[in-house]
Amino acid sequence: MTNPITLTYLSSFDEIIDVRTPDEFALDHVPGAQNFPVLSNLERAQIGTLYKQTSEFEAKKLGAALIARNISEHLQQHFTNRPKTWRPLVYCWRGGMRSGAMQHILRQIGWRAEKIPGGYKAYRHAVFTDLETLPTHFDFKVICGLTGSGKSRLLTALAKQGAQVLDLEQLAQHRGSLLGNLPDCPQPAQKMFDSRVWWQLSRFNPAQPVFVEAESKKIGNLRVPESLILSMWQPGRCLRLQTEDALRVTLLKQEYAHFLAQPEKLLHQLNFLLDLYGHTQIDTWAANILSGEWDELVLSLLQQHYDRSYEQSMRLHYPDYADSPSVPLRALDEATLRELAVKILDRGDQPEPCTD
């Protein structure tokens, strides 16, 4: 049976309204949905307790009163400027009482409100099911390259030139390494990451290539959908980006400026490498940090840790990695990245060999 919850279906509405609690919404939601909860986190917990300890009837009475009051507030505060032709799509957990109440009132006003059949639970099932096969429909061009070589910046440049780009680190809000946590930006829940990947892939044209950065099975705490990572690991996918060490050091100091500003956090993170490298090496890196010897520190981390592990991972997952085509990145300015992106798109699968 064809899945009815598709990007085309969701995009056919003027607005998607998630009436679940803020906590439910934060865990995962349809990308682009707006949260107009008909029960707060506390109210939903109160109703659940009443249902278990007293009766279903008493819980429904309280629930109806709270839902009616909250919908009234949304109407007055948020929906008064919606035109008569407004056509929203509403959903709750299972497409039951909460979304049904919102849909009923919106329809009584005259708006053509619809519900997601089966609610969020059906949407989540659609995402989970689609991600098992959806990635296999695409021709992925995987940008490989040592840490700090500018892969993410190249993806951005490719996207600006109209290429289809799946930036997994952006979706995961993590740079994919021990030091990859973004400051003041926690990672989304796994379900939300899945939704973002599904939404992005659903927007792509299978007839055109999709550029993506080489990743391991996990980005921070999040798992890349298995079908996607296996599709990326297929032979012939890799395009190597080669960047001189000095330029990589410059880029990484820019990308990780928050560690330069708060060296104590970097010292804390490096302790996780103690079992791998021992006290002598960790103490050397700590001395670099305390002395502000950032170029020496970054270059040593690259040569002693990141490059070795990256090369090992690439050769494991991309058997033709060493023989794959490569392109050089000679500067970090926007014009250079734009020029490189244009060359890659113009050459298709045949970039010029790197002669460095």
ChimeraX attribute file (.defattr): number of C-alpha atoms within 10 A of each C-alpha:
attribute: neighborCount
match mode: 1-to-1
recipient: residues
	/A:1	3
	/A:2	5
	/A:3	12
	/A:4	14
	/A:5	16
	/A:6	15
	/A:7	14
	/A:8	11
	/A:9	11
	/A:10	19
	/A:11	12
	/A:12	12
	/A:13	16
	/A:14	13
	/A:15	17
	/A:16	24
	/A:17	23
	/A:18	27
	/A:19	27
	/A:20	25
	/A:21	20
	/A:22	16
	/A:23	11
	/A:24	17
	/A:25	19
	/A:26	13
	/A:27	13
	/A:28	19
	/A:29	23
	/A:30	20
	/A:31	14
	/A:32	13
	/A:33	17
	/A:34	15
	/A:35	17
	/A:36	22
	/A:37	24
	/A:38	29
	/A:39	23
	/A:40	18
	/A:41	14
	/A:42	10
	/A:43	16
	/A:44	17
	/A:45	12
	/A:46	14
	/A:47	20
	/A:48	17
	/A:49	13
	/A:50	18
	/A:51	15
	/A:52	10
	/A:53	10
	/A:54	11
	/A:55	12
	/A:56	13
	/A:57	11
	/A:58	12
	/A:59	19
	/A:60	16
	/A:61	11
	/A:62	14
	/A:63	22
	/A:64	16
	/A:65	10
	/A:66	18
	/A:67	22
	/A:68	16
	/A:69	13
	/A:70	17
	/A:71	21
	/A:72	16
	/A:73	14
	/A:74	15
	/A:75	16
	/A:76	10
	/A:77	10
	/A:78	11
	/A:79	13
	/A:80	9
	/A:81	10
	/A:82	11
	/A:83	10
	/A:84	10
	/A:85	10
	/A:86	16
	/A:87	20
	/A:88	19
	/A:89	22
	/A:90	30
	/A:91	29
	/A:92	27
	/A:93	20
	/A:94	16
	/A:95	18
	/A:96	14
	/A:97	15
	/A:98	24
	/A:99	26
	/A:100	17
	/A:101	18
	/A:102	28
	/A:103	20
	/A:104	15
	/A:105	16
	/A:106	21
	/A:107	14
	/A:108	10
	/A:109	10
	/A:110	14
	/A:111	18
	/A:112	17
	/A:113	23
	/A:114	20
	/A:115	19
	/A:116	22
	/A:117	16
	/A:118	15
	/A:119	18
	/A:120	22
	/A:121	15
	/A:122	18
	/A:123	23
	/A:124	19
	/A:125	13
	/A:126	17
	/A:127	22
	/A:128	16
	/A:129	12
	/A:130	16
	/A:131	20
	/A:132	13
	/A:133	13
	/A:134	16
	/A:135	23
	/A:136	15
	/A:137	12
	/A:138	18
	/A:139	17
	/A:140	26
	/A:141	20
	/A:142	22
	/A:143	21
	/A:144	26
	/A:145	23
	/A:146	21
	/A:147	18
	/A:148	23
	/A:149	25
	/A:150	23
	/A:151	23
	/A:152	18
	/A:153	16
	/A:154	23
	/A:155	22
	/A:156	18
	/A:157	22
	/A:158	22
	/A:159	17
	/A:160	14
	/A:161	14
	/A:162	10
	/A:163	19
	/A:164	22
	/A:165	22
	/A:166	21
	/A:167	18
	/A:168	22
	/A:169	17
	/A:170	12
	/A:171	18
	/A:172	27
	/A:173	21
	/A:174	23
	/A:175	18
	/A:176	19
	/A:177	14
	/A:178	14
	/A:179	15
	/A:180	15
	/A:181	19
	/A:182	14
	/A:183	11
	/A:184	6
	/A:185	9
	/A:186	11
	/A:187	19
	/A:188	19
	/A:189	15
	/A:190	17
	/A:191	16
	/A:192	21
	/A:193	22
	/A:194	23
	/A:195	23
	/A:196	21
	/A:197	22
	/A:198	21
	/A:199	17
	/A:200	18
	/A:201	21
	/A:202	17
	/A:203	11
	/A:204	16
	/A:205	12
	/A:206	17
	/A:207	9
	/A:208	12
	/A:209	17
	/A:210	18
	/A:211	23
	/A:212	23
	/A:213	23
	/A:214	23
	/A:215	23
	/A:216	17
	/A:217	13
	/A:218	14
	/A:219	22
	/A:220	19
	/A:221	14
	/A:222	19
	/A:223	15
	/A:224	20
	/A:225	19
	/A:226	14
	/A:227	15
	/A:228	19
	/A:229	18
	/A:230	14
	/A:231	17
	/A:232	26
	/A:233	20
	/A:234	16
	/A:235	13
	/A:236	18
	/A:237	24
	/A:238	29
	/A:239	24
	/A:240	25
	/A:241	19
	/A:242	21
	/A:243	22
	/A:244	14
	/A:245	17
	/A:246	11
	/A:247	17
	/A:248	23
	/A:249	22
	/A:250	16
	/A:251	19
	/A:252	17
	/A:253	17
	/A:254	11
	/A:255	14
	/A:256	16
	/A:257	12
	/A:258	14
	/A:259	16
	/A:260	15
	/A:261	10
	/A:262	10
	/A:263	16
	/A:264	13
	/A:265	13
	/A:266	17
	/A:267	18
	/A:268	10
	/A:269	13
	/A:270	15
	/A:271	16
	/A:272	12
	/A:273	14
	/A:274	14
	/A:275	9
	/A:276	11
	/A:277	13
	/A:278	11
	/A:279	13
	/A:280	10
	/A:281	15
	/A:282	19
	/A:283	15
	/A:284	12
	/A:285	21
	/A:286	21
	/A:287	14
	/A:288	17
	/A:289	21
	/A:290	12
	/A:291	9
	/A:292	13
	/A:293	13
	/A:294	17
	/A:295	16
	/A:296	14
	/A:297	17
	/A:298	22
	/A:299	18
	/A:300	17
	/A:301	13
	/A:302	20
	/A:303	12
	/A:304	13
	/A:305	14
	/A:306	17
	/A:307	16
	/A:308	12
	/A:309	13
	/A:310	18
	/A:311	15
	/A:312	11
	/A:313	14
	/A:314	21
	/A:315	12
	/A:316	12
	/A:317	18
	/A:318	21
	/A:319	15
	/A:320	16
	/A:321	20
	/A:322	13
	/A:323	12
	/A:324	17
	/A:325	19
	/A:326	22
	/A:327	20
	/A:328	17
	/A:329	20
	/A:330	14
	/A:331	15
	/A:332	17
	/A:333	9
	/A:334	13
	/A:335	11
	/A:336	15
	/A:337	21
	/A:338	19
	/A:339	13
	/A:340	19
	/A:341	21
	/A:342	17
	/A:343	15
	/A:344	17
	/A:345	16
	/A:346	11
	/A:347	11
	/A:348	10
	/A:349	14
	/A:350	13
	/A:351	17
	/A:352	13
	/A:353	12
	/A:354	13
	/A:355	7
	/A:356	8
